[in-house]
């Protein structure tokens, strides 16, 4: 299925409707992957451990 848009200049722009759905699906997928990756990432420790220094 195609959708057509006319610009102010009278030009016609056609795009496939499934391109919009694919793009929206990819954006949603990347957002979900980012959220899951943030959950799986280890939290940074707020306590700093002292290191032993050898002379």
Order of alpha helices (4+ residues) and beta strands (2+ residues): beta-beta-alpha
